[in-house]
Amino acid sequence: EIECDPHCCKKATKTNRNTVCANKHLFDSSKSSTYVKEWTVAYGTGSAKGFQGKDTVRFGDIGTNPLTVPGCTFGQATHLASFF
């Protein structure tokens, strides 16, 4: 069960100030050809939880030779406490 605002969970480009996605950059795994969902984890005492994924991460402007990190593991939150 995903515990977040339905608009940001559907990869919306606009977010409401009161949602867990407010003022955060959203990752859209469906736009990646290298993304792999690995497992589900919970952090701390329930203040934040989600799952980890793996994808190729690129740093740099479009049209340049970016720094590329294949197989980079990162967390994706499905629930965040308001203090985050």
C-alpha positions in Angstrom: 0.0 0.0 0.0 1.4 3.4 -1.0 0.9 6.0 1.7 1.3 9.3 -0.1 -0.7 11.9 -2.0 -2.2 10.3 -5.1 -1.1 13.1 -7.3 2.6 12.8 -6.5 2.4 9.0 -6.5 1.2 9.2 -10.1 4.3 11.1 -11.0 2.6 14.5 -11.3 4.7 17.5 -12.4 2.9 19.9 -10.0 2.6 19.1 -6.3 0.6 20.6 -3.5 2.5 22.4 -0.7 0.9 20.0 1.8 1.9 16.7 0.2 4.9 14.5 0.9 6.2 15.4 -2.6 6.1 19.2 -2.0 9.3 21.0 -3.0 11.0 17.7 -3.9 12.3 16.4 -7.3 10.3 13.4 -8.3 11.9 10.3 -10.0 9.8 8.6 -12.7 11.0 5.0 -13.0 8.8 4.4 -16.0 10.9 6.8 -18.0 14.1 4.8 -17.4 15.3 1.9 -19.5 17.8 0.7 -16.9 15.8 1.0 -13.6 15.3 -2.2 -11.5 13.1 -2.3 -8.4 15.0 -4.5 -5.9 13.2 -4.8 -2.5 11.1 -3.0 0.1 12.5 -1.6 3.3 11.3 0.4 6.3 13.4 3.1 8.0 13.5 4.0 11.7 10.3 3.8 13.6 8.0 4.5 10.7 8.9 8.1 10.2 10.0 7.3 6.7 9.5 4.2 4.6 9.7 3.1 1.1 11.7 0.9 -1.2 15.1 0.9 -2.9 15.7 0.8 -6.6 18.7 0.6 -8.8 19.4 2.7 -12.0 22.1 4.4 -14.0 22.6 7.9 -12.7 24.1 10.7 -14.9 25.4 14.0 -13.7 25.8 16.8 -16.3 23.9 18.9 -18.8 22.1 17.4 -21.9 24.5 17.4 -24.8 27.6 17.0 -22.7 29.7 14.0 -21.7 28.1 13.3 -18.3 29.6 11.5 -15.3 27.7 8.1 -15.5 27.3 5.8 -12.5 25.7 2.5 -13.5 23.9 0.3 -10.9 23.4 3.1 -8.4 21.1 2.1 -5.5 18.9 4.7 -4.0 15.8 4.9 -1.8 12.3 6.0 -2.9 9.9 7.1 -0.2 6.3 6.0 -0.1 5.7 7.8 3.2 7.6 10.7 4.8 6.9 12.4 8.1 6.2 16.2 7.8 9.5 17.2 9.3 11.4 15.9 6.2 
